[in-house]
Amino acid sequence: MLKINIIRKMKSKDQWVKVILLIIIICSLTIGCSKPDPETDFAFEPSSDSKGMVITGYNGNNVNVVIPAKIQKLPVVEIGGFFGKNIISVILPNSTIKISNGAFMDCKNLTSIVIPASVKEIGYVAFQGSNLSSITFKGMDIMIETLAFQDCRNLDTLVFSTGSLKPLPRQVDESLDRLMMGLFDQPPQITEHYTYNPSSYRDFNGRLQSHFFAFHSGTSAFYGCDKLPKETISKLKEMGFLTPDEIREIKQKADQRIL
């Protein structure tokens, strides 16, 4: 009996050793997966106030990207430059304040993302054409620009706190207002948000021309996200992200799916 008990204890001890080793391996793998990519994998520049860093490009080869919280000892405050990259997942640091215009546009393999609570603004067409199926918003106060998630046609899950999402407020340059009134002999609509690009070009007749764009402020942020459930659509309508025309279009598409 004594020999049997000793053997049983040895077997039990061996099993515990195996379990502990397995836990260590799993923990090591987990830590390895979430280890930030090196600074050399990114293009970056100081923020406008020189207190943080802005990611402007990604040169690495990882498909699962972990953006470092600091670069050259400065917090990473803005993310951009992933346009069309072959990435499957990305982890944003909790220092992120803004996701730039077109930051993850056409990232076809990006299927889900968690927006940290630190993020206060998501730019124009930031995720347009991505293959997102789920988005989690951790923050309580996030401003979202026009067409930010346009044509994310597999998007069927939005997780957010009540009242956490807001359309970007209207920002109009008075000089542009005057320009628009001169062109159309009427003041611009109060619901529109004008962005003036001072860059110029010459037309076919050699005359100097300037670009300007007009679009609704914050609306159409989820345009083309046809898989969103009805309760989410209602919430987006309540938050001001859908125009009457968009709501009618969504209803028509839903009715067609039912038929």
N, C-alpha and C positions, 0 to 999 in steps of 0.2 A: 504493500500500500504506500509505503514511504517513497519507493522508486516511482510509482505512478504519479503521486502528487508532485514530485519534483519535475517529472517530465511535463505534466500539465502546466506547472508554473513557468517552465522554460518556454513552452509553446505560447502561453499567454504573453510572456515578455516579448517573444519574437513578434507576435502580432502587434503589440503596442509599438515596437520599434518601427515596424512597417508602416503603421498608421502615421506615426510622427514624421517619418521620412516623406510619406505621401503629402502630408500637410505642408512640409517645408518646400517640396517641389512645386506644389500649387501656388504657394505664396510667392515663390521666386518667379514663376511664370507671370503671375498677376502684376508684380512689381515691374517686371521686364516689359510687359505690354504697355504699361502706363508711364514708362520712363520718357521724359520730354526729348524730342528730337534735338540734335545739337544746333547751336546758333548758326553754324556754317551752312545749314540746310535752307536758311531763309535769307531773303533780301529784306532790308529794313532801313528805316530812317527815323530821326527824332521827330516827335510830335511838334505841333506848332508852338507849344509853350516850352519845349525842350525838357519836359518833366517825365516823358514816357517814350516808348518806341512804337512805331507803326510798322506792321508786317506788310510789305509791298509785293512779295513774291515767294514762291516755294521752289527750291531747286533739288530737294531730296527725292529719294526713290521709294519711301515708305507709302503704302496704301492706307495704313492706319496711323494718322498723324497726331502727335501730341505737341501742341504749341507751348513753348516754355513760358513761364510767368514773367521771367526777366531776361533781358538781353543787354549785355554790357552794364549790368547792375541797375538798369532802369526797367520799370514795369511795362509790360506789353499792354498798351491801352486800345489799340485799333488793329483789326485784322482785315487784310485784303490780299489780292494777288493770287488767288487759287483758280482763276478762270480756266475752265476746261480741264482741270487736273484729274488724273486717274486715281482718285482717293475714295476709299470705302467708308472711312470714319474719320472724324476729327474731334479732338478734345480741346475746347477753348479754355484758357486760364481764367481764373476768377478776377483777374485784373482788367479784363476786356471791358471797355466802355462802349465801343462802337464797332459794328461790322460794316465795312466800307461798301460803296456802290460797286455792284458786280463782283463782290468778293468770292462767291462760290458759284457764280453763274456757269451753267452747262457742265457742272460736275456730275456726269451721268450716273456714276456708281455710288454717289453719296445717298444713302437711304434713310438715315436718321441723324438728328442732331439735338443736343441739349444746349439751350441758350442760358448762360450763367446769369445769376441775379444781378451781377455787376453791369450787364449790358443795358444801355439806355437808348440806343438808336440802331436801327437796321436800315441800311441804305437802299437806294434805288436799284432794282433788279439784282439784289444781293444773292438770291438763290434761284433766280429765274432758270427754268429748264432743268433743274436738278431732279434726281429720281427719288426725292424724299417721300417716305411713307408716313413718318411721324416726326413731330416737332414738340419739344417740351420747353416751355418758357418758365424759368425759375423766378424771374423778377416780378415786381409789382408795378413797375412804371417803365414801359418800353414804347418808344416812338417808332413806328414802322412807315417807311417811305413807299411811294407808289410802285406797284409791280414787283415788290420785294420777293414774293413767292409765286410770281406768274408762271403758269404752265407746269407746276409741279403736279402732274396729272395722276400720280399714284398716292398723293397725300390724302390719307383718310383718318388721321389721328392728330388732333391738336390738344395739348395739355397745357392749361394756363390758369393762373389765379384770376378770380373774378375782377374784372375791370383793369387787368394788367396791361392790355394792349390799347394803344391810341394811334390814330392817324397822325402823321407829321403835320404840325400846324402850318397854316398858310404863311409864306414868307415872300413878300413882293417888294421889289425895288421900285421906288416911286418913279424913277426915270424910265423904267420899263413900262410902268402903268401909262405914262404919258405916250410912250412909243406905241403901245397897243391902241390907245385912244386915237392916235394919229392915223394908224393903219386902218382901223375899223370904224372910226367915228362913233365909238361907244365905249364906255368903261368896261374893263374885264369883269367876268362873273366873280362874285365874292367867294365861290367855292373852289376857284382854281388857284393853283400854285404855279407860279412862273419861275423858270430858271433861265437866266440869261448867260449865254456863253460868249464872252467878249472876243473869242477868236473869229477871224474873218477870212474870206476867200474871194476870189474874183470869178464872176460868172462868165458865160461865153462871150459877152460883149466887153469884157475887161473891166466891168464896174465892180467896185468893192462892196461886198455883201457881208452881213453878219448873221450868225445862227441865233435863234431863240426857240424855246420850247414851252408849250403850255400843257399842263396835265392836272388832273384832280388831285388834291392833297390827300395822300394816304389811301384813297379809294383804289380799287383794282389791285390791292396788295396781294390778294389771293385769287386773282382772275385766272380762270382755266383750271382751278383745283376742283375738278368735277366729282371727285370721289368723297368729298367732305360730307359727313352725315347732316341730316336736317337740323339737329339740335345745335351743331357747330355753326351752320349757316345762320341760324337765328341769333346766335351769340355775336357773330361777326357783324350782322346787321345792326344789332343793338349798340355795338362799339363804334359804328360809323365807317366800316370798311367796305360796304357794298352800296352801290348806287341803285336807284330803282330799276334802271336798265339791266344791271347785272343780276338783280334778284329775279327779274322776269326771265332772263336767259337761263339761269340756274333751274328755275321751275320748269321751263320747257324741256330742258335736257333730262330732268328727273322724270317727267311724264313720259318721255320717249323711251327711257330705260324700262319703265313699268310696262309699257306696251310691247 
